[in-house]
């Protein structure tokens, strides 16, 4: 199901980094994210809810400027 909050997700298995692009266009990279977390988020019915519950306050992040 398309997310009203998250436009896209990408995961780098070597760096263990999760790239989240929000519908607003803002891009953030979350560090040291287990691959299992990415897989679960990709499969979640509500990606925004999963993000809020399991990623937002759990991993260091940096904003990527366009």
mmJSON file of the N, C-alpha and C atoms, coordinates in Angstrom:
{"data_MODEL":{"atom_site":{
"group_PDB":["ATOM","ATOM","ATOM","ATOM","ATOM","ATOM","ATOM","ATOM","ATOM","ATOM","ATOM","ATOM","ATOM","ATOM","ATOM","ATOM","ATOM","ATOM","ATOM","ATOM","ATOM","ATOM","ATOM","ATOM","ATOM","ATOM","ATOM","ATOM","ATOM","ATOM","ATOM","ATOM","ATOM","ATOM","ATOM","ATOM","ATOM","ATOM","ATOM","ATOM","ATOM","ATOM","ATOM","ATOM","ATOM","ATOM","ATOM","ATOM","ATOM","ATOM","ATOM","ATOM","ATOM","ATOM","ATOM","ATOM","ATOM","ATOM","ATOM","ATOM","ATOM","ATOM","ATOM","ATOM","ATOM","ATOM","ATOM","ATOM","ATOM","ATOM","ATOM","ATOM","ATOM","ATOM","ATOM","ATOM","ATOM","ATOM","ATOM","ATOM","ATOM","ATOM","ATOM","ATOM","ATOM","ATOM","ATOM","ATOM","ATOM","ATOM","ATOM","ATOM","ATOM","ATOM","ATOM","ATOM","ATOM","ATOM","ATOM","ATOM","ATOM","ATOM","ATOM","ATOM","ATOM","ATOM","ATOM","ATOM","ATOM","ATOM","ATOM","ATOM","ATOM","ATOM","ATOM","ATOM","ATOM","ATOM","ATOM","ATOM","ATOM","ATOM","ATOM","ATOM","ATOM","ATOM","ATOM","ATOM","ATOM","ATOM","ATOM","ATOM","ATOM","ATOM","ATOM","ATOM","ATOM","ATOM","ATOM","ATOM","ATOM","ATOM","ATOM","ATOM","ATOM","ATOM","ATOM","ATOM","ATOM","ATOM","ATOM","ATOM","ATOM","ATOM","ATOM","ATOM","ATOM","ATOM","ATOM","ATOM","ATOM","ATOM","ATOM","ATOM","ATOM","ATOM","ATOM","ATOM","ATOM","ATOM","ATOM","ATOM","ATOM","ATOM","ATOM","ATOM","ATOM","ATOM","ATOM","ATOM","ATOM","ATOM","ATOM","ATOM","ATOM","ATOM","ATOM","ATOM","ATOM","ATOM","ATOM","ATOM","ATOM","ATOM","ATOM","ATOM","ATOM","ATOM"],
"id":[1,2,3,4,5,6,7,8,9,10,11,12,13,14,15,16,17,18,19,20,21,22,23,24,25,26,27,28,29,30,31,32,33,34,35,36,37,38,39,40,41,42,43,44,45,46,47,48,49,50,51,52,53,54,55,56,57,58,59,60,61,62,63,64,65,66,67,68,69,70,71,72,73,74,75,76,77,78,79,80,81,82,83,84,85,86,87,88,89,90,91,92,93,94,95,96,97,98,99,100,101,102,103,104,105,106,107,108,109,110,111,112,113,114,115,116,117,118,119,120,121,122,123,124,125,126,127,128,129,130,131,132,133,134,135,136,137,138,139,140,141,142,143,144,145,146,147,148,149,150,151,152,153,154,155,156,157,158,159,160,161,162,163,164,165,166,167,168,169,170,171,172,173,174,175,176,177,178,179,180,181,182,183,184,185,186,187,188,189,190,191,192,193,194,195,196,197,198],
"type_symbol":["N","C","C","N","C","C","N","C","C","N","C","C","N","C","C","N","C","C","N","C","C","N","C","C","N","C","C","N","C","C","N","C","C","N","C","C","N","C","C","N","C","C","N","C","C","N","C","C","N","C","C","N","C","C","N","C","C","N","C","C","N","C","C","N","C","C","N","C","C","N","C","C","N","C","C","N","C","C","N","C","C","N","C","C","N","C","C","N","C","C","N","C","C","N","C","C","N","C","C","N","C","C","N","C","C","N","C","C","N","C","C","N","C","C","N","C","C","N","C","C","N","C","C","N","C","C","N","C","C","N","C","C","N","C","C","N","C","C","N","C","C","N","C","C","N","C","C","N","C","C","N","C","C","N","C","C","N","C","C","N","C","C","N","C","C","N","C","C","N","C","C","N","C","C","N","C","C","N","C","C","N","C","C","N","C","C","N","C","C","N","C","C","N","C","C","N","C","C"],
"label_atom_id":["N","CA","C","N","CA","C","N","CA","C","N","CA","C","N","CA","C","N","CA","C","N","CA","C","N","CA","C","N","CA","C","N","CA","C","N","CA","C","N","CA","C","N","CA","C","N","CA","C","N","CA","C","N","CA","C","N","CA","C","N","CA","C","N","CA","C","N","CA","C","N","CA","C","N","CA","C","N","CA","C","N","CA","C","N","CA","C","N","CA","C","N","CA","C","N","CA","C","N","CA","C","N","CA","C","N","CA","C","N","CA","C","N","CA","C","N","CA","C","N","CA","C","N","CA","C","N","CA","C","N","CA","C","N","CA","C","N","CA","C","N","CA","C","N","CA","C","N","CA","C","N","CA","C","N","CA","C","N","CA","C","N","CA","C","N","CA","C","N","CA","C","N","CA","C","N","CA","C","N","CA","C","N","CA","C","N","CA","C","N","CA","C","N","CA","C","N","CA","C","N","CA","C","N","CA","C","N","CA","C","N","CA","C","N","CA","C","N","CA","C","N","CA","C","N","CA","C","N","CA","C"],
"label_alt_id":[null,null,null,null,null,null,null,null,null,null,null,null,null,null,null,null,null,null,null,null,null,null,null,null,null,null,null,null,null,null,null,null,null,null,null,null,null,null,null,null,null,null,null,null,null,null,null,null,null,null,null,null,null,null,null,null,null,null,null,null,null,null,null,null,null,null,null,null,null,null,null,null,null,null,null,null,null,null,null,null,null,null,null,null,null,null,null,null,null,null,null,null,null,null,null,null,null,null,null,null,null,null,null,null,null,null,null,null,null,null,null,null,null,null,null,null,null,null,null,null,null,null,null,null,null,null,null,null,null,null,null,null,null,null,null,null,null,null,null,null,null,null,null,null,null,null,null,null,null,null,null,null,null,null,null,null,null,null,null,null,null,null,null,null,null,null,null,null,null,null,null,null,null,null,null,null,null,null,null,null,null,null,null,null,null,null,null,null,null,null,null,null,null,null,null,null,null,null],
"label_comp_id":["UNK","UNK","UNK","UNK","UNK","UNK","UNK","UNK","UNK","UNK","UNK","UNK","UNK","UNK","UNK","UNK","UNK","UNK","UNK","UNK","UNK","UNK","UNK","UNK","UNK","UNK","UNK","UNK","UNK","UNK","UNK","UNK","UNK","UNK","UNK","UNK","UNK","UNK","UNK","UNK","UNK","UNK","UNK","UNK","UNK","UNK","UNK","UNK","UNK","UNK","UNK","UNK","UNK","UNK","UNK","UNK","UNK","UNK","UNK","UNK","UNK","UNK","UNK","UNK","UNK","UNK","UNK","UNK","UNK","UNK","UNK","UNK","UNK","UNK","UNK","UNK","UNK","UNK","UNK","UNK","UNK","UNK","UNK","UNK","UNK","UNK","UNK","UNK","UNK","UNK","UNK","UNK","UNK","UNK","UNK","UNK","UNK","UNK","UNK","UNK","UNK","UNK","UNK","UNK","UNK","UNK","UNK","UNK","UNK","UNK","UNK","UNK","UNK","UNK","UNK","UNK","UNK","UNK","UNK","UNK","UNK","UNK","UNK","UNK","UNK","UNK","UNK","UNK","UNK","UNK","UNK","UNK","UNK","UNK","UNK","UNK","UNK","UNK","UNK","UNK","UNK","UNK","UNK","UNK","UNK","UNK","UNK","UNK","UNK","UNK","UNK","UNK","UNK","UNK","UNK","UNK","UNK","UNK","UNK","UNK","UNK","UNK","UNK","UNK","UNK","UNK","UNK","UNK","UNK","UNK","UNK","UNK","UNK","UNK","UNK","UNK","UNK","UNK","UNK","UNK","UNK","UNK","UNK","UNK","UNK","UNK","UNK","UNK","UNK","UNK","UNK","UNK","UNK","UNK","UNK","UNK","UNK","UNK"],
"label_asym_id":["A","A","A","A","A","A","A","A","A","A","A","A","A","A","A","A","A","A","A","A","A","A","A","A","A","A","A","A","A","A","A","A","A","A","A","A","A","A","A","A","A","A","A","A","A","A","A","A","A","A","A","A","A","A","A","A","A","A","A","A","A","A","A","A","A","A","A","A","A","A","A","A","A","A","A","A","A","A","A","A","A","A","A","A","A","A","A","A","A","A","A","A","A","A","A","A","A","A","A","A","A","A","A","A","A","A","A","A","A","A","A","A","A","A","A","A","A","A","A","A","A","A","A","A","A","A","A","A","A","A","A","A","A","A","A","A","A","A","A","A","A","A","A","A","A","A","A","A","A","A","A","A","A","A","A","A","A","A","A","A","A","A","A","A","A","A","A","A","A","A","A","A","A","A","A","A","A","A","A","A","A","A","A","A","A","A","A","A","A","A","A","A","A","A","A","A","A","A"],
"label_entity_id":["1","1","1","1","1","1","1","1","1","1","1","1","1","1","1","1","1","1","1","1","1","1","1","1","1","1","1","1","1","1","1","1","1","1","1","1","1","1","1","1","1","1","1","1","1","1","1","1","1","1","1","1","1","1","1","1","1","1","1","1","1","1","1","1","1","1","1","1","1","1","1","1","1","1","1","1","1","1","1","1","1","1","1","1","1","1","1","1","1","1","1","1","1","1","1","1","1","1","1","1","1","1","1","1","1","1","1","1","1","1","1","1","1","1","1","1","1","1","1","1","1","1","1","1","1","1","1","1","1","1","1","1","1","1","1","1","1","1","1","1","1","1","1","1","1","1","1","1","1","1","1","1","1","1","1","1","1","1","1","1","1","1","1","1","1","1","1","1","1","1","1","1","1","1","1","1","1","1","1","1","1","1","1","1","1","1","1","1","1","1","1","1","1","1","1","1","1","1"],
"label_seq_id":[1,1,1,2,2,2,3,3,3,4,4,4,5,5,5,6,6,6,7,7,7,8,8,8,9,9,9,10,10,10,11,11,11,12,12,12,13,13,13,14,14,14,15,15,15,16,16,16,17,17,17,18,18,18,19,19,19,20,20,20,21,21,21,22,22,22,23,23,23,24,24,24,25,25,25,26,26,26,27,27,27,28,28,28,29,29,29,30,30,30,31,31,31,32,32,32,33,33,33,34,34,34,35,35,35,36,36,36,37,37,37,38,38,38,39,39,39,40,40,40,41,41,41,42,42,42,43,43,43,44,44,44,45,45,45,46,46,46,47,47,47,48,48,48,49,49,49,50,50,50,51,51,51,52,52,52,53,53,53,54,54,54,55,55,55,56,56,56,57,57,57,58,58,58,59,59,59,60,60,60,61,61,61,62,62,62,63,63,63,64,64,64,65,65,65,66,66,66],
"pdbx_PDB_ins_code":[null,null,null,null,null,null,null,null,null,null,null,null,null,null,null,null,null,null,null,null,null,null,null,null,null,null,null,null,null,null,null,null,null,null,null,null,null,null,null,null,null,null,null,null,null,null,null,null,null,null,null,null,null,null,null,null,null,null,null,null,null,null,null,null,null,null,null,null,null,null,null,null,null,null,null,null,null,null,null,null,null,null,null,null,null,null,null,null,null,null,null,null,null,null,null,null,null,null,null,null,null,null,null,null,null,null,null,null,null,null,null,null,null,null,null,null,null,null,null,null,null,null,null,null,null,null,null,null,null,null,null,null,null,null,null,null,null,null,null,null,null,null,null,null,null,null,null,null,null,null,null,null,null,null,null,null,null,null,null,null,null,null,null,null,null,null,null,null,null,null,null,null,null,null,null,null,null,null,null,null,null,null,null,null,null,null,null,null,null,null,null,null,null,null,null,null,null,null],
"Cartn_x":[0.842,0.0,0.883,0.603,1.392,1.286,2.354,2.387,2.068,1.342,1.055,2.2,3.153,4.263,5.597,5.811,7.104,6.999,7.85,7.861,8.645,9.835,10.64,11.619,12.096,13.078,14.164,15.386,16.505,17.406,18.029,18.889,20.229,21.306,22.662,23.12,23.214,23.551,24.975,25.885,27.279,27.425,26.83,26.93,25.88,24.874,23.745,23.039,22.825,22.172,20.829,19.842,18.497,18.247,17.971,17.618,16.104,15.556,14.11,13.855,13.033,12.617,11.15,10.87,9.505,8.74,7.438,6.601,6.94,7.436,7.831,9.08,9.787,11.034,12.263,12.08,13.221,13.772,15.108,15.798,16.667,16.575,17.359,17.997,19.222,19.908,19.996,19.512,19.559,20.671,21.508,22.738,22.589,23.361,23.418,22.054,21.27,19.935,20.084,19.6,19.67,18.835,19.308,18.578,17.168,17.008,15.689,14.706,15.199,14.337,13.877,14.796,14.425,13.393,13.622,12.699,11.322,11.281,9.999,9.296,10.047,9.441,8.879,9.629,9.176,7.883,7.725,6.55,5.393,5.644,4.624,3.452,2.253,1.054,1.155,1.56,1.742,3.22,3.875,5.296,5.563,4.687,4.841,4.738,3.795,3.643,4.838,5.275,6.454,7.662,7.849,8.956,8.914,7.756,7.629,7.921,7.486,7.639,9.012,9.695,10.896,12.156,12.042,13.221,13.494,12.518,12.708,13.544,13.22,13.921,14.957,15.238,16.098,17.464,17.632,18.88,19.353,20.674,21.266,20.954,20.835,20.491,21.153,21.141,21.587,20.694,20.467,19.647,20.539,20.044,20.747,20.114,20.916,20.407,20.357,19.373,19.258,20.414],
"Cartn_y":[-1.185,0.0,1.242,2.22,3.452,4.189,4.832,5.565,7.032,7.62,9.043,9.874,9.203,9.887,9.615,8.38,7.963,7.709,8.379,8.222,6.988,6.787,5.63,5.254,4.005,3.447,2.775,2.913,2.168,1.738,0.585,0.061,-0.338,0.077,-0.302,-1.37,-2.617,-3.735,-3.651,-3.102,-3.014,-1.96,-0.804,0.284,0.19,-0.662,-0.788,0.558,1.237,2.536,2.457,3.075,3.142,4.567,4.71,6.008,6.093,7.115,7.342,8.671,8.62,9.84,10.058,11.198,11.513,12.162,12.165,12.767,14.244,14.878,16.287,16.484,15.377,15.45,15.419,15.579,15.51,14.095,14.021,12.741,12.597,11.442,11.16,9.787,9.677,8.399,8.013,6.814,6.267,5.242,5.328,4.547,3.309,2.268,1.011,0.352,0.395,-0.212,-1.677,-2.612,-4.022,-4.283,-5.181,-5.515,-6.006,-6.675,-7.175,-6.027,-4.906,-3.737,-3.181,-3.09,-2.626,-3.561,-4.855,-5.828,-5.715,-5.59,-5.466,-4.17,-3.09,-1.817,-1.898,-2.498,-2.643,-3.456,-4.427,-5.288,-4.759,-3.721,-3.19,-2.593,-2.789,-2.199,-0.68,-0.131,1.317,1.605,2.04,2.336,3.522,4.504,5.649,5.253,4.398,3.941,3.095,2.207,1.399,2.302,3.284,4.223,4.911,5.408,6.104,5.195,3.942,3.011,2.356,2.176,1.342,1.996,3.179,3.792,5.183,6.048,7.48,7.747,7.189,7.471,6.402,5.499,4.354,4.378,5.188,5.191,6.618,6.77,8.062,8.327,9.608,9.943,11.239,11.457,12.727,13.068,14.356,14.814,14.981,14.553,14.678,15.847,16.839,17.996,17.663,18.23,17.943,18.51],
"Cartn_z":[0.0,0.0,0.0,-0.83,-0.84,0.489,0.867,2.129,1.89,2.814,2.724,3.304,3.963,4.622,3.923,3.507,2.968,1.478,0.716,-0.736,-1.156,-0.542,-0.921,0.176,0.087,1.013,0.203,0.654,0.066,1.212,1.035,2.09,1.508,2.167,1.796,2.783,2.303,3.2,3.728,2.94,3.383,4.473,4.275,5.264,6.363,6.159,7.1,7.271,6.148,6.148,5.433,6.05,5.49,5.017,3.727,3.161,3.104,3.734,3.727,3.029,1.988,1.295,1.64,2.254,2.657,1.514,1.603,0.563,0.372,1.402,1.322,0.462,0.181,-0.557,0.333,1.636,2.551,2.58,2.65,2.613,3.858,4.515,5.703,5.576,6.092,6.169,7.636,7.952,9.308,9.357,10.386,10.467,11.346,10.995,11.761,11.907,10.85,10.844,10.427,11.242,10.85,9.587,8.765,7.543,7.862,8.994,9.397,9.617,10.116,10.328,8.988,8.033,6.696,6.067,6.159,5.573,6.203,7.516,8.212,7.823,7.678,7.291,5.886,4.989,3.602,3.533,4.424,4.419,5.26,6.05,6.962,6.195,6.73,6.134,6.152,7.3,7.424,7.63,6.58,6.671,7.604,7.583,8.471,9.931,10.255,11.632,12.048,11.175,11.476,11.703,10.833,10.967,12.329,12.711,13.997,15.174,15.088,16.205,16.29,15.147,15.146,14.59,13.996,13.38,13.932,13.902,14.186,15.445,16.553,17.816,18.173,17.241,17.576,16.895,15.873,15.117,14.872,14.885,14.527,13.06,12.712,11.333,10.915,9.612,9.054,7.888,7.707,6.59,5.369,4.23,2.966,2.212,1.923,1.184,-0.307,-1.01,-2.453,-3.253],
"occupancy":[1.0,1.0,1.0,1.0,1.0,1.0,1.0,1.0,1.0,1.0,1.0,1.0,1.0,1.0,1.0,1.0,1.0,1.0,1.0,1.0,1.0,1.0,1.0,1.0,1.0,1.0,1.0,1.0,1.0,1.0,1.0,1.0,1.0,1.0,1.0,1.0,1.0,1.0,1.0,1.0,1.0,1.0,1.0,1.0,1.0,1.0,1.0,1.0,1.0,1.0,1.0,1.0,1.0,1.0,1.0,1.0,1.0,1.0,1.0,1.0,1.0,1.0,1.0,1.0,1.0,1.0,1.0,1.0,1.0,1.0,1.0,1.0,1.0,1.0,1.0,1.0,1.0,1.0,1.0,1.0,1.0,1.0,1.0,1.0,1.0,1.0,1.0,1.0,1.0,1.0,1.0,1.0,1.0,1.0,1.0,1.0,1.0,1.0,1.0,1.0,1.0,1.0,1.0,1.0,1.0,1.0,1.0,1.0,1.0,1.0,1.0,1.0,1.0,1.0,1.0,1.0,1.0,1.0,1.0,1.0,1.0,1.0,1.0,1.0,1.0,1.0,1.0,1.0,1.0,1.0,1.0,1.0,1.0,1.0,1.0,1.0,1.0,1.0,1.0,1.0,1.0,1.0,1.0,1.0,1.0,1.0,1.0,1.0,1.0,1.0,1.0,1.0,1.0,1.0,1.0,1.0,1.0,1.0,1.0,1.0,1.0,1.0,1.0,1.0,1.0,1.0,1.0,1.0,1.0,1.0,1.0,1.0,1.0,1.0,1.0,1.0,1.0,1.0,1.0,1.0,1.0,1.0,1.0,1.0,1.0,1.0,1.0,1.0,1.0,1.0,1.0,1.0,1.0,1.0,1.0,1.0,1.0,1.0],
"B_iso_or_equiv":[0.0,0.0,0.0,0.0,0.0,0.0,0.0,0.0,0.0,0.0,0.0,0.0,0.0,0.0,0.0,0.0,0.0,0.0,0.0,0.0,0.0,0.0,0.0,0.0,0.0,0.0,0.0,0.0,0.0,0.0,0.0,0.0,0.0,0.0,0.0,0.0,0.0,0.0,0.0,0.0,0.0,0.0,0.0,0.0,0.0,0.0,0.0,0.0,0.0,0.0,0.0,0.0,0.0,0.0,0.0,0.0,0.0,0.0,0.0,0.0,0.0,0.0,0.0,0.0,0.0,0.0,0.0,0.0,0.0,0.0,0.0,0.0,0.0,0.0,0.0,0.0,0.0,0.0,0.0,0.0,0.0,0.0,0.0,0.0,0.0,0.0,0.0,0.0,0.0,0.0,0.0,0.0,0.0,0.0,0.0,0.0,0.0,0.0,0.0,0.0,0.0,0.0,0.0,0.0,0.0,0.0,0.0,0.0,0.0,0.0,0.0,0.0,0.0,0.0,0.0,0.0,0.0,0.0,0.0,0.0,0.0,0.0,0.0,0.0,0.0,0.0,0.0,0.0,0.0,0.0,0.0,0.0,0.0,0.0,0.0,0.0,0.0,0.0,0.0,0.0,0.0,0.0,0.0,0.0,0.0,0.0,0.0,0.0,0.0,0.0,0.0,0.0,0.0,0.0,0.0,0.0,0.0,0.0,0.0,0.0,0.0,0.0,0.0,0.0,0.0,0.0,0.0,0.0,0.0,0.0,0.0,0.0,0.0,0.0,0.0,0.0,0.0,0.0,0.0,0.0,0.0,0.0,0.0,0.0,0.0,0.0,0.0,0.0,0.0,0.0,0.0,0.0,0.0,0.0,0.0,0.0,0.0,0.0],
"pdbx_formal_charge":[null,null,null,null,null,null,null,null,null,null,null,null,null,null,null,null,null,null,null,null,null,null,null,null,null,null,null,null,null,null,null,null,null,null,null,null,null,null,null,null,null,null,null,null,null,null,null,null,null,null,null,null,null,null,null,null,null,null,null,null,null,null,null,null,null,null,null,null,null,null,null,null,null,null,null,null,null,null,null,null,null,null,null,null,null,null,null,null,null,null,null,null,null,null,null,null,null,null,null,null,null,null,null,null,null,null,null,null,null,null,null,null,null,null,null,null,null,null,null,null,null,null,null,null,null,null,null,null,null,null,null,null,null,null,null,null,null,null,null,null,null,null,null,null,null,null,null,null,null,null,null,null,null,null,null,null,null,null,null,null,null,null,null,null,null,null,null,null,null,null,null,null,null,null,null,null,null,null,null,null,null,null,null,null,null,null,null,null,null,null,null,null,null,null,null,null,null,null],
"auth_seq_id":[1,1,1,2,2,2,3,3,3,4,4,4,5,5,5,6,6,6,7,7,7,8,8,8,9,9,9,10,10,10,11,11,11,12,12,12,13,13,13,14,14,14,15,15,15,16,16,16,17,17,17,18,18,18,19,19,19,20,20,20,21,21,21,22,22,22,23,23,23,24,24,24,25,25,25,26,26,26,27,27,27,28,28,28,29,29,29,30,30,30,31,31,31,32,32,32,33,33,33,34,34,34,35,35,35,36,36,36,37,37,37,38,38,38,39,39,39,40,40,40,41,41,41,42,42,42,43,43,43,44,44,44,45,45,45,46,46,46,47,47,47,48,48,48,49,49,49,50,50,50,51,51,51,52,52,52,53,53,53,54,54,54,55,55,55,56,56,56,57,57,57,58,58,58,59,59,59,60,60,60,61,61,61,62,62,62,63,63,63,64,64,64,65,65,65,66,66,66],
"auth_comp_id":["UNK","UNK","UNK","UNK","UNK","UNK","UNK","UNK","UNK","UNK","UNK","UNK","UNK","UNK","UNK","UNK","UNK","UNK","UNK","UNK","UNK","UNK","UNK","UNK","UNK","UNK","UNK","UNK","UNK","UNK","UNK","UNK","UNK","UNK","UNK","UNK","UNK","UNK","UNK","UNK","UNK","UNK","UNK","UNK","UNK","UNK","UNK","UNK","UNK","UNK","UNK","UNK","UNK","UNK","UNK","UNK","UNK","UNK","UNK","UNK","UNK","UNK","UNK","UNK","UNK","UNK","UNK","UNK","UNK","UNK","UNK","UNK","UNK","UNK","UNK","UNK","UNK","UNK","UNK","UNK","UNK","UNK","UNK","UNK","UNK","UNK","UNK","UNK","UNK","UNK","UNK","UNK","UNK","UNK","UNK","UNK","UNK","UNK","UNK","UNK","UNK","UNK","UNK","UNK","UNK","UNK","UNK","UNK","UNK","UNK","UNK","UNK","UNK","UNK","UNK","UNK","UNK","UNK","UNK","UNK","UNK","UNK","UNK","UNK","UNK","UNK","UNK","UNK","UNK","UNK","UNK","UNK","UNK","UNK","UNK","UNK","UNK","UNK","UNK","UNK","UNK","UNK","UNK","UNK","UNK","UNK","UNK","UNK","UNK","UNK","UNK","UNK","UNK","UNK","UNK","UNK","UNK","UNK","UNK","UNK","UNK","UNK","UNK","UNK","UNK","UNK","UNK","UNK","UNK","UNK","UNK","UNK","UNK","UNK","UNK","UNK","UNK","UNK","UNK","UNK","UNK","UNK","UNK","UNK","UNK","UNK","UNK","UNK","UNK","UNK","UNK","UNK","UNK","UNK","UNK","UNK","UNK","UNK"],
"auth_asym_id":["A","A","A","A","A","A","A","A","A","A","A","A","A","A","A","A","A","A","A","A","A","A","A","A","A","A","A","A","A","A","A","A","A","A","A","A","A","A","A","A","A","A","A","A","A","A","A","A","A","A","A","A","A","A","A","A","A","A","A","A","A","A","A","A","A","A","A","A","A","A","A","A","A","A","A","A","A","A","A","A","A","A","A","A","A","A","A","A","A","A","A","A","A","A","A","A","A","A","A","A","A","A","A","A","A","A","A","A","A","A","A","A","A","A","A","A","A","A","A","A","A","A","A","A","A","A","A","A","A","A","A","A","A","A","A","A","A","A","A","A","A","A","A","A","A","A","A","A","A","A","A","A","A","A","A","A","A","A","A","A","A","A","A","A","A","A","A","A","A","A","A","A","A","A","A","A","A","A","A","A","A","A","A","A","A","A","A","A","A","A","A","A","A","A","A","A","A","A"],
"auth_atom_id":["N","CA","C","N","CA","C","N","CA","C","N","CA","C","N","CA","C","N","CA","C","N","CA","C","N","CA","C","N","CA","C","N","CA","C","N","CA","C","N","CA","C","N","CA","C","N","CA","C","N","CA","C","N","CA","C","N","CA","C","N","CA","C","N","CA","C","N","CA","C","N","CA","C","N","CA","C","N","CA","C","N","CA","C","N","CA","C","N","CA","C","N","CA","C","N","CA","C","N","CA","C","N","CA","C","N","CA","C","N","CA","C","N","CA","C","N","CA","C","N","CA","C","N","CA","C","N","CA","C","N","CA","C","N","CA","C","N","CA","C","N","CA","C","N","CA","C","N","CA","C","N","CA","C","N","CA","C","N","CA","C","N","CA","C","N","CA","C","N","CA","C","N","CA","C","N","CA","C","N","CA","C","N","CA","C","N","CA","C","N","CA","C","N","CA","C","N","CA","C","N","CA","C","N","CA","C","N","CA","C","N","CA","C","N","CA","C","N","CA","C","N","CA","C","N","CA","C","N","CA","C"],
"pdbx_PDB_model_num":[1,1,1,1,1,1,1,1,1,1,1,1,1,1,1,1,1,1,1,1,1,1,1,1,1,1,1,1,1,1,1,1,1,1,1,1,1,1,1,1,1,1,1,1,1,1,1,1,1,1,1,1,1,1,1,1,1,1,1,1,1,1,1,1,1,1,1,1,1,1,1,1,1,1,1,1,1,1,1,1,1,1,1,1,1,1,1,1,1,1,1,1,1,1,1,1,1,1,1,1,1,1,1,1,1,1,1,1,1,1,1,1,1,1,1,1,1,1,1,1,1,1,1,1,1,1,1,1,1,1,1,1,1,1,1,1,1,1,1,1,1,1,1,1,1,1,1,1,1,1,1,1,1,1,1,1,1,1,1,1,1,1,1,1,1,1,1,1,1,1,1,1,1,1,1,1,1,1,1,1,1,1,1,1,1,1,1,1,1,1,1,1,1,1,1,1,1,1]
}}}
